[in-house]
Amino acid sequence: MQDPRLQHVTITAVKISPDMQIATVYFRIMPGEDIASAKRGLERAAGFFRARLAESLDVRRVPVLRFFYDESVEHGSRIEDLLTKI
């Protein structure tokens, strides 16, 4: 990938709908990086990713990719802080 917006992106999880038509892709970035810019970069590269998936998967239709920032770390930290205060 040549897009500089994707240099610090890590895919953390992928969930596929039961009908295998939509893949929800969760990602994280390095602290200080722009989440919106990374998401735009991923969305722009979605066609590239789908083409690579089509080459490696034996499916009739390659799922549509939807990208979301993975907030689980922040959520876990908030819960841990609340538990520490108790």
Distance bins in CASP14 RR format, pairs under 12 A and 6 or more apart:
PFRMAT RR
TARGET T0000
AUTHOR 0000-0000-0000
RMODE 2
METHOD distances of the structure
MODEL  1
1 7 0 0 0 0 1 0 0 0 0 0 0
1 8 0 0 0 0 0 1 0 0 0 0 0
1 9 0 0 0 0 1 0 0 0 0 0 0
1 38 0 0 0 0 0 1 0 0 0 0 0
1 41 0 0 0 0 1 0 0 0 0 0 0
1 42 0 0 0 0 1 0 0 0 0 0 0
1 44 0 0 0 0 0 1 0 0 0 0 0
1 45 1 0 0 1 0 0 0 0 0 0 0
1 47 0 0 0 0 0 1 0 0 0 0 0
1 48 1 0 0 1 0 0 0 0 0 0 0
1 49 0 0 0 0 1 0 0 0 0 0 0
1 52 0 0 0 0 0 1 0 0 0 0 0
2 41 0 0 0 0 0 1 0 0 0 0 0
2 44 0 0 0 0 0 1 0 0 0 0 0
2 45 0 0 0 0 1 0 0 0 0 0 0
2 48 0 0 0 0 0 1 0 0 0 0 0
3 9 0 0 0 0 1 0 0 0 0 0 0
3 37 0 0 0 0 1 0 0 0 0 0 0
3 38 0 0 0 0 1 0 0 0 0 0 0
3 39 0 0 0 0 0 1 0 0 0 0 0
3 40 0 0 0 0 1 0 0 0 0 0 0
3 41 1 0 1 0 0 0 0 0 0 0 0
3 42 0 0 0 0 1 0 0 0 0 0 0
3 43 0 0 0 0 0 1 0 0 0 0 0
3 44 1 0 0 1 0 0 0 0 0 0 0
3 45 1 0 0 1 0 0 0 0 0 0 0
3 46 0 0 0 0 0 1 0 0 0 0 0
3 48 0 0 0 0 1 0 0 0 0 0 0
3 49 0 0 0 0 0 1 0 0 0 0 0
4 33 0 0 0 0 0 1 0 0 0 0 0
4 34 0 0 0 0 0 1 0 0 0 0 0
4 37 0 0 0 0 1 0 0 0 0 0 0
4 38 0 0 0 0 0 1 0 0 0 0 0
4 40 0 0 0 0 0 1 0 0 0 0 0
4 41 0 0 0 0 1 0 0 0 0 0 0
4 44 0 0 0 0 0 1 0 0 0 0 0
4 45 0 0 0 0 0 1 0 0 0 0 0
5 27 0 0 0 0 0 1 0 0 0 0 0
5 29 0 0 0 0 1 0 0 0 0 0 0
5 30 0 0 0 0 0 1 0 0 0 0 0
5 33 0 0 0 0 1 0 0 0 0 0 0
5 34 1 0 0 1 0 0 0 0 0 0 0
5 35 0 0 0 0 0 1 0 0 0 0 0
5 36 0 0 0 0 1 0 0 0 0 0 0
5 37 1 0 1 0 0 0 0 0 0 0 0
5 38 1 0 1 0 0 0 0 0 0 0 0
5 39 0 0 0 0 1 0 0 0 0 0 0
5 40 1 0 0 1 0 0 0 0 0 0 0
5 41 1 0 1 0 0 0 0 0 0 0 0
5 42 0 0 0 0 1 0 0 0 0 0 0
5 43 0 0 0 0 0 1 0 0 0 0 0
5 44 0 0 0 0 1 0 0 0 0 0 0
5 45 0 0 0 0 1 0 0 0 0 0 0
5 67 0 0 0 0 0 1 0 0 0 0 0
6 27 0 0 0 0 1 0 0 0 0 0 0
6 29 0 0 0 0 1 0 0 0 0 0 0
6 30 0 0 0 0 0 1 0 0 0 0 0
6 33 0 0 0 0 0 1 0 0 0 0 0
6 34 0 0 0 0 0 1 0 0 0 0 0
6 37 0 0 0 0 1 0 0 0 0 0 0
6 38 1 0 0 1 0 0 0 0 0 0 0
6 39 0 0 0 0 0 1 0 0 0 0 0
6 40 0 0 0 0 0 1 0 0 0 0 0
6 41 1 0 1 0 0 0 0 0 0 0 0
6 42 1 0 0 1 0 0 0 0 0 0 0
6 43 0 0 0 0 0 1 0 0 0 0 0
6 44 0 0 0 0 1 0 0 0 0 0 0
6 45 1 0 0 1 0 0 0 0 0 0 0
6 46 0 0 0 0 0 1 0 0 0 0 0
6 48 0 0 0 0 0 1 0 0 0 0 0
6 49 0 0 0 0 0 1 0 0 0 0 0
6 67 0 0 0 0 0 1 0 0 0 0 0
7 29 0 0 0 0 1 0 0 0 0 0 0
7 30 0 0 0 0 1 0 0 0 0 0 0
7 33 0 0 0 0 1 0 0 0 0 0 0
7 34 0 0 0 0 0 1 0 0 0 0 0
7 37 0 0 0 0 0 1 0 0 0 0 0
7 38 0 0 0 0 1 0 0 0 0 0 0
7 41 0 0 0 0 0 1 0 0 0 0 0
8 27 0 0 0 0 0 1 0 0 0 0 0
8 28 0 0 0 0 1 0 0 0 0 0 0
8 29 1 0 1 0 0 0 0 0 0 0 0
8 30 1 1 0 0 0 0 0 0 0 0 0
8 31 0 0 0 0 1 0 0 0 0 0 0
8 32 0 0 0 0 1 0 0 0 0 0 0
8 33 1 0 1 0 0 0 0 0 0 0 0
8 34 0 0 0 0 1 0 0 0 0 0 0
8 35 0 0 0 0 0 1 0 0 0 0 0
8 37 0 0 0 0 0 1 0 0 0 0 0
8 38 1 0 0 1 0 0 0 0 0 0 0
8 41 0 0 0 0 0 1 0 0 0 0 0
9 25 0 0 0 0 0 1 0 0 0 0 0
9 26 0 0 0 0 0 1 0 0 0 0 0
9 27 1 0 1 0 0 0 0 0 0 0 0
9 28 1 0 0 1 0 0 0 0 0 0 0
9 29 1 0 1 0 0 0 0 0 0 0 0
9 30 0 0 0 0 1 0 0 0 0 0 0
9 33 0 0 0 0 1 0 0 0 0 0 0
9 34 0 0 0 0 0 1 0 0 0 0 0
9 35 0 0 0 0 1 0 0 0 0 0 0
9 37 0 0 0 0 0 1 0 0 0 0 0
9 38 1 0 1 0 0 0 0 0 0 0 0
9 39 0 0 0 0 1 0 0 0 0 0 0
9 40 0 0 0 0 0 1 0 0 0 0 0
9 41 0 0 0 0 1 0 0 0 0 0 0
9 42 1 0 0 1 0 0 0 0 0 0 0
9 43 0 0 0 0 0 1 0 0 0 0 0
9 45 0 0 0 0 1 0 0 0 0 0 0
9 49 0 0 0 0 0 1 0 0 0 0 0
9 67 0 0 0 0 1 0 0 0 0 0 0
9 69 0 0 0 0 0 1 0 0 0 0 0
9 70 0 0 0 0 0 1 0 0 0 0 0
10 25 0 0 0 0 0 1 0 0 0 0 0
10 26 0 0 0 0 1 0 0 0 0 0 0
10 27 1 0 0 1 0 0 0 0 0 0 0
10 28 1 0 1 0 0 0 0 0 0 0 0
10 29 1 0 0 1 0 0 0 0 0 0 0
10 30 0 0 0 0 1 0 0 0 0 0 0
10 33 0 0 0 0 0 1 0 0 0 0 0
10 38 0 0 0 0 0 1 0 0 0 0 0
10 42 0 0 0 0 0 1 0 0 0 0 0
10 69 0 0 0 0 0 1 0 0 0 0 0
10 70 0 0 0 0 1 0 0 0 0 0 0
10 73 0 0 0 0 0 1 0 0 0 0 0
11 23 0 0 0 0 0 1 0 0 0 0 0
11 24 0 0 0 0 0 1 0 0 0 0 0
11 25 1 0 0 1 0 0 0 0 0 0 0
11 26 1 0 0 1 0 0 0 0 0 0 0
11 27 1 0 1 0 0 0 0 0 0 0 0
11 28 0 0 0 0 1 0 0 0 0 0 0
11 29 0 0 0 0 0 1 0 0 0 0 0
11 38 0 0 0 0 0 1 0 0 0 0 0
11 42 0 0 0 0 1 0 0 0 0 0 0
11 45 0 0 0 0 0 1 0 0 0 0 0
11 49 0 0 0 0 1 0 0 0 0 0 0
11 65 0 0 0 0 0 1 0 0 0 0 0
11 67 0 0 0 0 1 0 0 0 0 0 0
11 68 0 0 0 0 0 1 0 0 0 0 0
11 69 0 0 0 0 0 1 0 0 0 0 0
11 70 0 0 0 0 1 0 0 0 0 0 0
12 24 0 0 0 0 0 1 0 0 0 0 0
12 25 0 0 0 0 1 0 0 0 0 0 0
12 26 1 0 1 0 0 0 0 0 0 0 0
12 27 1 0 0 1 0 0 0 0 0 0 0
12 28 1 0 1 0 0 0 0 0 0 0 0
12 29 0 0 0 0 0 1 0 0 0 0 0
12 67 0 0 0 0 0 1 0 0 0 0 0
12 68 0 0 0 0 0 1 0 0 0 0 0
12 69 0 0 0 0 1 0 0 0 0 0 0
12 70 1 0 1 0 0 0 0 0 0 0 0
12 71 0 0 0 0 0 1 0 0 0 0 0
12 72 1 0 0 1 0 0 0 0 0 0 0
12 73 0 0 0 0 1 0 0 0 0 0 0
13 23 0 0 0 0 0 1 0 0 0 0 0
13 24 0 0 0 0 1 0 0 0 0 0 0
13 25 1 0 0 1 0 0 0 0 0 0 0
13 26 1 0 1 0 0 0 0 0 0 0 0
13 27 0 0 0 0 1 0 0 0 0 0 0
13 28 0 0 0 0 1 0 0 0 0 0 0
13 67 0 0 0 0 0 1 0 0 0 0 0
13 68 0 0 0 0 1 0 0 0 0 0 0
13 69 0 0 0 0 0 1 0 0 0 0 0
13 70 1 0 0 1 0 0 0 0 0 0 0
13 71 0 0 0 0 0 1 0 0 0 0 0
13 72 0 0 0 0 1 0 0 0 0 0 0
14 20 0 0 0 0 0 1 0 0 0 0 0
14 22 0 0 0 0 0 1 0 0 0 0 0
14 23 1 0 1 0 0 0 0 0 0 0 0
14 24 1 0 0 1 0 0 0 0 0 0 0
14 25 1 0 1 0 0 0 0 0 0 0 0
14 26 1 0 0 1 0 0 0 0 0 0 0
14 27 0 0 0 0 1 0 0 0 0 0 0
14 49 0 0 0 0 0 1 0 0 0 0 0
14 53 0 0 0 0 0 1 0 0 0 0 0
14 63 0 0 0 0 1 0 0 0 0 0 0
14 65 0 0 0 0 1 0 0 0 0 0 0
14 66 0 0 0 0 0 1 0 0 0 0 0
14 67 0 0 0 0 0 1 0 0 0 0 0
14 68 0 0 0 0 0 1 0 0 0 0 0
14 70 0 0 0 0 0 1 0 0 0 0 0
15 22 0 0 0 0 1 0 0 0 0 0 0
15 23 1 0 0 1 0 0 0 0 0 0 0
15 24 1 0 1 0 0 0 0 0 0 0 0
15 25 0 0 0 0 1 0 0 0 0 0 0
15 26 1 0 0 1 0 0 0 0 0 0 0
15 63 0 0 0 0 0 1 0 0 0 0 0
15 65 0 0 0 0 0 1 0 0 0 0 0
15 66 0 0 0 0 1 0 0 0 0 0 0
15 68 0 0 0 0 1 0 0 0 0 0 0
15 70 0 0 0 0 0 1 0 0 0 0 0
16 22 1 0 0 1 0 0 0 0 0 0 0
16 23 1 0 1 0 0 0 0 0 0 0 0
16 24 1 0 0 1 0 0 0 0 0 0 0
16 25 0 0 0 0 1 0 0 0 0 0 0
16 53 0 0 0 0 0 1 0 0 0 0 0
16 57 0 0 0 0 0 1 0 0 0 0 0
16 59 0 0 0 0 0 1 0 0 0 0 0
16 61 0 0 0 0 0 1 0 0 0 0 0
16 62 0 0 0 0 0 1 0 0 0 0 0
16 63 1 0 0 1 0 0 0 0 0 0 0
16 64 0 0 0 0 0 1 0 0 0 0 0
16 65 0 0 0 0 0 1 0 0 0 0 0
16 66 0 0 0 0 0 1 0 0 0 0 0
17 23 1 0 0 1 0 0 0 0 0 0 0
17 24 1 0 0 1 0 0 0 0 0 0 0
17 61 0 0 0 0 0 1 0 0 0 0 0
17 63 1 0 0 1 0 0 0 0 0 0 0
17 64 0 0 0 0 1 0 0 0 0 0 0
17 65 0 0 0 0 0 1 0 0 0 0 0
17 66 0 0 0 0 1 0 0 0 0 0 0
18 63 0 0 0 0 0 1 0 0 0 0 0
19 59 0 0 0 0 0 1 0 0 0 0 0
19 60 0 0 0 0 0 1 0 0 0 0 0
19 61 0 0 0 0 1 0 0 0 0 0 0
19 63 0 0 0 0 1 0 0 0 0 0 0
19 64 0 0 0 0 0 1 0 0 0 0 0
20 53 0 0 0 0 0 1 0 0 0 0 0
20 57 0 0 0 0 1 0 0 0 0 0 0
20 59 1 0 0 1 0 0 0 0 0 0 0
20 60 0 0 0 0 1 0 0 0 0 0 0
20 61 1 0 0 1 0 0 0 0 0 0 0
20 62 0 0 0 0 1 0 0 0 0 0 0
20 63 1 0 1 0 0 0 0 0 0 0 0
20 64 0 0 0 0 0 1 0 0 0 0 0
21 59 0 0 0 0 0 1 0 0 0 0 0
21 60 0 0 0 0 0 1 0 0 0 0 0
21 61 1 0 0 1 0 0 0 0 0 0 0
21 62 0 0 0 0 1 0 0 0 0 0 0
21 63 1 0 1 0 0 0 0 0 0 0 0
21 64 1 0 0 1 0 0 0 0 0 0 0
21 65 0 0 0 0 0 1 0 0 0 0 0
21 66 0 0 0 0 0 1 0 0 0 0 0
22 46 0 0 0 0 0 1 0 0 0 0 0
22 50 0 0 0 0 0 1 0 0 0 0 0
22 61 0 0 0 0 0 1 0 0 0 0 0
22 62 0 0 0 0 0 1 0 0 0 0 0
22 63 1 0 1 0 0 0 0 0 0 0 0
22 64 1 0 1 0 0 0 0 0 0 0 0
22 65 0 0 0 0 1 0 0 0 0 0 0
22 66 1 0 0 1 0 0 0 0 0 0 0
22 67 0 0 0 0 0 1 0 0 0 0 0
22 68 0 0 0 0 0 1 0 0 0 0 0
23 42 0 0 0 0 0 1 0 0 0 0 0
23 46 0 0 0 0 1 0 0 0 0 0 0
23 49 0 0 0 0 1 0 0 0 0 0 0
23 50 0 0 0 0 1 0 0 0 0 0 0
23 53 0 0 0 0 1 0 0 0 0 0 0
23 57 0 0 0 0 0 1 0 0 0 0 0
23 59 0 0 0 0 0 1 0 0 0 0 0
23 61 0 0 0 0 0 1 0 0 0 0 0
23 62 0 0 0 0 1 0 0 0 0 0 0
23 63 1 1 0 0 0 0 0 0 0 0 0
23 64 1 0 0 1 0 0 0 0 0 0 0
23 65 1 0 1 0 0 0 0 0 0 0 0
23 66 1 0 0 1 0 0 0 0 0 0 0
23 67 0 0 0 0 1 0 0 0 0 0 0
23 68 0 0 0 0 0 1 0 0 0 0 0
24 63 0 0 0 0 1 0 0 0 0 0 0
24 64 0 0 0 0 1 0 0 0 0 0 0
24 65 0 0 0 0 1 0 0 0 0 0 0
24 66 1 0 1 0 0 0 0 0 0 0 0
24 67 0 0 0 0 1 0 0 0 0 0 0
24 68 1 0 0 1 0 0 0 0 0 0 0
24 69 0 0 0 0 0 1 0 0 0 0 0
24 70 0 0 0 0 0 1 0 0 0 0 0
25 38 0 0 0 0 0 1 0 0 0 0 0
25 39 0 0 0 0 0 1 0 0 0 0 0
25 42 1 0 0 1 0 0 0 0 0 0 0
25 43 0 0 0 0 0 1 0 0 0 0 0
25 45 0 0 0 0 0 1 0 0 0 0 0
25 46 0 0 0 0 1 0 0 0 0 0 0
25 49 0 0 0 0 1 0 0 0 0 0 0
25 50 0 0 0 0 0 1 0 0 0 0 0
25 53 0 0 0 0 0 1 0 0 0 0 0
25 63 0 0 0 0 1 0 0 0 0 0 0
25 64 0 0 0 0 0 1 0 0 0 0 0
25 65 1 0 1 0 0 0 0 0 0 0 0
25 66 1 0 0 1 0 0 0 0 0 0 0
25 67 1 0 1 0 0 0 0 0 0 0 0
25 68 1 0 0 1 0 0 0 0 0 0 0
25 69 0 0 0 0 0 1 0 0 0 0 0
25 70 0 0 0 0 1 0 0 0 0 0 0
26 39 0 0 0 0 0 1 0 0 0 0 0
26 42 0 0 0 0 0 1 0 0 0 0 0
26 65 0 0 0 0 0 1 0 0 0 0 0
26 66 0 0 0 0 1 0 0 0 0 0 0
26 67 1 0 0 1 0 0 0 0 0 0 0
26 68 1 0 1 0 0 0 0 0 0 0 0
26 69 1 0 0 1 0 0 0 0 0 0 0
26 70 1 1 0 0 0 0 0 0 0 0 0
26 71 0 0 0 0 1 0 0 0 0 0 0
26 72 1 0 0 1 0 0 0 0 0 0 0
26 73 0 0 0 0 0 1 0 0 0 0 0
27 33 0 0 0 0 0 1 0 0 0 0 0
27 35 0 0 0 0 1 0 0 0 0 0 0
27 38 1 0 0 1 0 0 0 0 0 0 0
27 39 1 0 0 1 0 0 0 0 0 0 0
27 41 0 0 0 0 0 1 0 0 0 0 0
27 42 1 0 0 1 0 0 0 0 0 0 0
27 43 0 0 0 0 0 1 0 0 0 0 0
27 45 0 0 0 0 0 1 0 0 0 0 0
27 49 0 0 0 0 0 1 0 0 0 0 0
27 65 0 0 0 0 0 1 0 0 0 0 0
27 66 0 0 0 0 0 1 0 0 0 0 0
27 67 1 0 0 1 0 0 0 0 0 0 0
27 68 1 0 0 1 0 0 0 0 0 0 0
27 69 1 0 0 1 0 0 0 0 0 0 0
27 70 1 0 0 1 0 0 0 0 0 0 0
27 71 0 0 0 0 0 1 0 0 0 0 0
27 72 0 0 0 0 0 1 0 0 0 0 0
27 73 0 0 0 0 0 1 0 0 0 0 0
28 35 0 0 0 0 1 0 0 0 0 0 0
28 38 0 0 0 0 1 0 0 0 0 0 0
28 39 0 0 0 0 0 1 0 0 0 0 0
28 42 0 0 0 0 0 1 0 0 0 0 0
28 67 0 0 0 0 0 1 0 0 0 0 0
28 68 0 0 0 0 0 1 0 0 0 0 0
28 69 1 0 0 1 0 0 0 0 0 0 0
28 70 1 0 1 0 0 0 0 0 0 0 0
28 71 0 0 0 0 1 0 0 0 0 0 0
28 72 0 0 0 0 1 0 0 0 0 0 0
28 73 1 0 0 1 0 0 0 0 0 0 0
28 74 0 0 0 0 0 1 0 0 0 0 0
29 35 1 0 0 1 0 0 0 0 0 0 0
29 36 0 0 0 0 0 1 0 0 0 0 0
29 37 0 0 0 0 1 0 0 0 0 0 0
29 38 1 0 1 0 0 0 0 0 0 0 0
29 39 0 0 0 0 1 0 0 0 0 0 0
29 41 0 0 0 0 0 1 0 0 0 0 0
29 42 0 0 0 0 0 1 0 0 0 0 0
29 67 0 0 0 0 0 1 0 0 0 0 0
29 69 1 0 0 1 0 0 0 0 0 0 0
29 70 0 0 0 0 1 0 0 0 0 0 0
29 71 0 0 0 0 0 1 0 0 0 0 0
29 73 0 0 0 0 0 1 0 0 0 0 0
30 38 0 0 0 0 1 0 0 0 0 0 0
31 73 0 0 0 0 0 1 0 0 0 0 0
31 74 0 0 0 0 0 1 0 0 0 0 0
32 38 0 0 0 0 0 1 0 0 0 0 0
33 39 0 0 0 0 0 1 0 0 0 0 0
33 41 0 0 0 0 0 1 0 0 0 0 0
33 69 0 0 0 0 0 1 0 0 0 0 0
34 40 0 0 0 0 1 0 0 0 0 0 0
34 41 0 0 0 0 0 1 0 0 0 0 0
34 69 0 0 0 0 0 1 0 0 0 0 0
35 41 0 0 0 0 0 1 0 0 0 0 0
35 42 0 0 0 0 0 1 0 0 0 0 0
35 67 0 0 0 0 0 1 0 0 0 0 0
35 68 0 0 0 0 0 1 0 0 0 0 0
35 69 1 0 1 0 0 0 0 0 0 0 0
35 70 0 0 0 0 0 1 0 0 0 0 0
35 71 0 0 0 0 1 0 0 0 0 0 0
35 74 0 0 0 0 0 1 0 0 0 0 0
36 42 0 0 0 0 0 1 0 0 0 0 0
36 43 0 0 0 0 0 1 0 0 0 0 0
36 67 0 0 0 0 0 1 0 0 0 0 0
36 69 0 0 0 0 1 0 0 0 0 0 0
37 43 0 0 0 0 0 1 0 0 0 0 0
37 44 0 0 0 0 0 1 0 0 0 0 0
37 69 0 0 0 0 0 1 0 0 0 0 0
38 44 0 0 0 0 0 1 0 0 0 0 0
38 45 0 0 0 0 0 1 0 0 0 0 0
38 67 0 0 0 0 1 0 0 0 0 0 0
38 68 0 0 0 0 0 1 0 0 0 0 0
38 69 1 0 0 1 0 0 0 0 0 0 0
38 70 0 0 0 0 0 1 0 0 0 0 0
39 45 0 0 0 0 0 1 0 0 0 0 0
39 46 0 0 0 0 0 1 0 0 0 0 0
39 65 0 0 0 0 0 1 0 0 0 0 0
39 66 0 0 0 0 0 1 0 0 0 0 0
39 67 1 0 1 0 0 0 0 0 0 0 0
39 68 0 0 0 0 1 0 0 0 0 0 0
39 69 1 0 0 1 0 0 0 0 0 0 0
39 70 0 0 0 0 0 1 0 0 0 0 0
40 46 0 0 0 0 0 1 0 0 0 0 0
40 67 0 0 0 0 1 0 0 0 0 0 0
40 69 0 0 0 0 0 1 0 0 0 0 0
41 47 0 0 0 0 0 1 0 0 0 0 0
41 48 0 0 0 0 0 1 0 0 0 0 0
41 49 0 0 0 0 0 1 0 0 0 0 0
41 65 0 0 0 0 0 1 0 0 0 0 0
41 67 0 0 0 0 1 0 0 0 0 0 0
42 48 0 0 0 0 0 1 0 0 0 0 0
42 49 0 0 0 0 1 0 0 0 0 0 0
42 50 0 0 0 0 0 1 0 0 0 0 0
42 65 1 0 0 1 0 0 0 0 0 0 0
42 66 0 0 0 0 1 0 0 0 0 0 0
42 67 1 0 1 0 0 0 0 0 0 0 0
42 68 0 0 0 0 1 0 0 0 0 0 0
42 69 0 0 0 0 1 0 0 0 0 0 0
43 49 0 0 0 0 0 1 0 0 0 0 0
43 50 0 0 0 0 0 1 0 0 0 0 0
43 64 0 0 0 0 0 1 0 0 0 0 0
43 65 0 0 0 0 1 0 0 0 0 0 0
43 66 0 0 0 0 1 0 0 0 0 0 0
43 67 1 0 0 1 0 0 0 0 0 0 0
43 68 0 0 0 0 0 1 0 0 0 0 0
44 65 0 0 0 0 0 1 0 0 0 0 0
44 67 0 0 0 0 0 1 0 0 0 0 0
45 51 0 0 0 0 0 1 0 0 0 0 0
45 52 0 0 0 0 1 0 0 0 0 0 0
45 65 0 0 0 0 1 0 0 0 0 0 0
45 67 0 0 0 0 1 0 0 0 0 0 0
46 52 0 0 0 0 0 1 0 0 0 0 0
46 53 0 0 0 0 0 1 0 0 0 0 0
46 62 0 0 0 0 0 1 0 0 0 0 0
46 63 0 0 0 0 0 1 0 0 0 0 0
46 64 0 0 0 0 1 0 0 0 0 0 0
46 65 1 0 1 0 0 0 0 0 0 0 0
46 66 0 0 0 0 1 0 0 0 0 0 0
46 67 1 0 0 1 0 0 0 0 0 0 0
47 53 0 0 0 0 1 0 0 0 0 0 0
47 54 0 0 0 0 1 0 0 0 0 0 0
47 62 0 0 0 0 1 0 0 0 0 0 0
47 63 0 0 0 0 0 1 0 0 0 0 0
47 64 0 0 0 0 1 0 0 0 0 0 0
47 65 1 0 0 1 0 0 0 0 0 0 0
48 54 0 0 0 0 0 1 0 0 0 0 0
48 55 0 0 0 0 0 1 0 0 0 0 0
48 62 0 0 0 0 0 1 0 0 0 0 0
48 65 0 0 0 0 0 1 0 0 0 0 0
49 55 0 0 0 0 0 1 0 0 0 0 0
49 56 0 0 0 0 0 1 0 0 0 0 0
49 57 0 0 0 0 0 1 0 0 0 0 0
49 62 0 0 0 0 1 0 0 0 0 0 0
49 63 0 0 0 0 0 1 0 0 0 0 0
49 64 0 0 0 0 0 1 0 0 0 0 0
49 65 1 0 1 0 0 0 0 0 0 0 0
49 66 0 0 0 0 0 1 0 0 0 0 0
49 67 0 0 0 0 1 0 0 0 0 0 0
50 56 0 0 0 0 0 1 0 0 0 0 0
50 57 0 0 0 0 0 1 0 0 0 0 0
50 59 0 0 0 0 0 1 0 0 0 0 0
50 61 0 0 0 0 1 0 0 0 0 0 0
50 62 1 0 1 0 0 0 0 0 0 0 0
50 63 1 0 0 1 0 0 0 0 0 0 0
50 64 1 0 0 1 0 0 0 0 0 0 0
50 65 1 0 0 1 0 0 0 0 0 0 0
50 66 0 0 0 0 0 1 0 0 0 0 0
51 57 0 0 0 0 0 1 0 0 0 0 0
51 62 0 0 0 0 1 0 0 0 0 0 0
51 65 0 0 0 0 0 1 0 0 0 0 0
52 62 0 0 0 0 1 0 0 0 0 0 0
52 65 0 0 0 0 0 1 0 0 0 0 0
53 59 0 0 0 0 1 0 0 0 0 0 0
53 61 0 0 0 0 0 1 0 0 0 0 0
53 62 1 0 1 0 0 0 0 0 0 0 0
53 63 1 0 0 1 0 0 0 0 0 0 0
53 64 0 0 0 0 0 1 0 0 0 0 0
53 65 0 0 0 0 1 0 0 0 0 0 0
54 60 0 0 0 0 0 1 0 0 0 0 0
54 61 0 0 0 0 1 0 0 0 0 0 0
54 62 1 0 1 0 0 0 0 0 0 0 0
54 63 0 0 0 0 0 1 0 0 0 0 0
54 65 0 0 0 0 0 1 0 0 0 0 0
55 62 0 0 0 0 1 0 0 0 0 0 0
56 62 0 0 0 0 1 0 0 0 0 0 0
57 63 0 0 0 0 1 0 0 0 0 0 0
69 75 0 0 0 0 0 1 0 0 0 0 0
70 76 0 0 0 0 0 1 0 0 0 0 0
71 77 0 0 0 0 0 1 0 0 0 0 0
71 78 0 0 0 0 1 0 0 0 0 0 0
72 78 0 0 0 0 0 1 0 0 0 0 0
72 79 0 0 0 0 0 1 0 0 0 0 0
73 79 0 0 0 0 0 1 0 0 0 0 0
73 80 0 0 0 0 0 1 0 0 0 0 0
74 80 0 0 0 0 0 1 0 0 0 0 0
74 81 0 0 0 0 0 1 0 0 0 0 0
75 81 0 0 0 0 0 1 0 0 0 0 0
75 82 0 0 0 0 0 1 0 0 0 0 0
76 82 0 0 0 0 1 0 0 0 0 0 0
76 83 0 0 0 0 1 0 0 0 0 0 0
76 84 0 0 0 0 0 1 0 0 0 0 0
77 83 0 0 0 0 0 1 0 0 0 0 0
77 84 0 0 0 0 0 1 0 0 0 0 0
78 84 0 0 0 0 0 1 0 0 0 0 0
78 85 0 0 0 0 0 1 0 0 0 0 0
79 85 0 0 0 0 0 1 0 0 0 0 0
79 86 0 0 0 0 0 1 0 0 0 0 0
80 86 0 0 0 0 0 1 0 0 0 0 0
END
